[in-house]
Amino acid sequence: MRIARFSVDDEPKYGVVETDDPEGLVGTVSVLDSDPLYRAAQFTGEKLQLADVRLLAPVIPRSKVVCVGRNYAAHAEELGNEVP
């Protein structure tokens, strides 16, 4: 599943890109009702042509970034954990 942030008529939205094109340039976008990083999003039923939307940066700036320290090899070793 490819979730995209895009704009139509200068209004930012989120959607799921559906394409069979190996380069991902031709297809549709199924519009979501909200930002899927904040809450469970639902499809609105609206579908747009990928060529008719303007793709934006995938996420908007957030107030903080949350990471799991074990994703870093040095920190995992420091804790005596297996490196993922």
C-alpha positions in Angstrom: 0.0 0.0 0.0 1.4 3.4 -1.0 0.0 6.3 1.1 0.5 9.7 -0.5 0.0 13.3 0.6 -1.2 15.4 -2.3 -3.1 18.5 -3.2 -6.0 19.2 -5.5 -7.0 22.8 -6.0 -4.4 23.8 -3.3 -6.1 21.7 -0.7 -3.8 19.0 0.9 -5.3 15.5 1.2 -4.1 12.0 1.9 -4.8 8.9 -0.3 -3.7 5.5 -1.3 -2.0 5.3 -4.7 -3.2 2.4 -6.9 -1.1 1.7 -10.0 0.1 -1.2 -12.1 2.6 1.0 -13.8 6.2 -0.1 -12.9 7.3 3.5 -12.6 4.2 4.5 -10.7 3.3 7.4 -13.0 -0.1 6.2 -14.2 -2.9 5.2 -11.8 -5.5 6.5 -9.3 -5.6 7.9 -5.8 -8.3 6.7 -3.4 -8.9 9.6 -1.1 -8.7 9.2 2.7 -10.7 11.3 5.2 -7.7 12.3 7.4 -4.0 12.1 8.1 -3.3 8.4 8.7 -0.5 9.2 11.1 -2.9 10.8 13.5 -5.8 8.3 13.5 -7.3 5.4 11.6 -8.3 6.9 8.2 -11.3 5.8 6.2 -11.8 5.9 2.4 -14.1 8.7 1.3 -15.1 6.9 -1.9 -13.5 9.6 -4.1 -11.0 8.5 -6.6 -8.7 10.8 -8.6 -6.4 10.3 -11.5 -2.8 10.4 -10.4 -2.0 12.8 -13.3 -4.6 15.2 -11.9 -3.0 15.6 -8.4 0.2 17.3 -7.2 2.2 15.0 -4.9 3.6 16.7 -1.8 6.2 15.7 0.8 5.0 12.5 2.4 4.6 13.9 6.0 4.1 17.3 7.4 6.5 18.6 10.1 5.6 17.1 13.5 6.4 18.4 16.9 8.6 15.4 17.7 10.1 12.3 16.3 9.8 9.1 18.2 12.4 6.4 17.6 13.2 3.0 19.0 16.8 2.9 20.1 17.3 -0.7 19.2 17.1 0.3 15.6 20.6 1.6 16.0 23.3 -1.1 16.1 25.5 0.6 18.6 22.6 1.1 21.1 21.4 -2.5 20.7 24.9 -3.8 21.4 25.2 -1.5 24.4 22.0 -3.0 25.9 23.1 -6.5 25.1 20.3 -7.0 22.6 20.4 -8.7 19.2 20.9 -6.2 16.4 17.7 -6.2 14.2 
